[in-house]
């Protein structure tokens, strides 16, 4: 580290963050929030409305736009279909789900589980789940009137 490196102390976790390891605009962002990269990710990015937490794992839900050139717009989980139910009852169907990582223990109080999977592709079935539909979608034995 040279004498010109700028360091901040994260206001969330207290860790030192060297700002010159990131591109200039992002260093300004970290400095503005006085956060390290890790805390910024969880406090700013994951705090957005397009995120859900299911069984301790954070997921972002991307846009469902199709421009006719699917190959140019990568989709989470390869475009597989998921149906998610938020704790507030809102049902989300997406073919653009992205896993963002397990919520660290020190952020679990800020990001508790707020949704459940209602349907997911076979290859993502939890151990012991039963497949009830021949088309490759699992409903986890949830009656449809709970949707």
Secondary structure, 3 states (H helix, E strand, C coil): CCCCCCEEECCCCCCEEEHHHCCHHHHHHHHHHCCCHHHHHHHHHCCCCCEEEECCEEEEECCCCCCCCHHHCCCHHHHCCEEEEECCCCEEEECCEEEEEECCHHHCCCCCCCEEEEEEEHHHCCCCCCCCCCCCEECCCCCHHHC
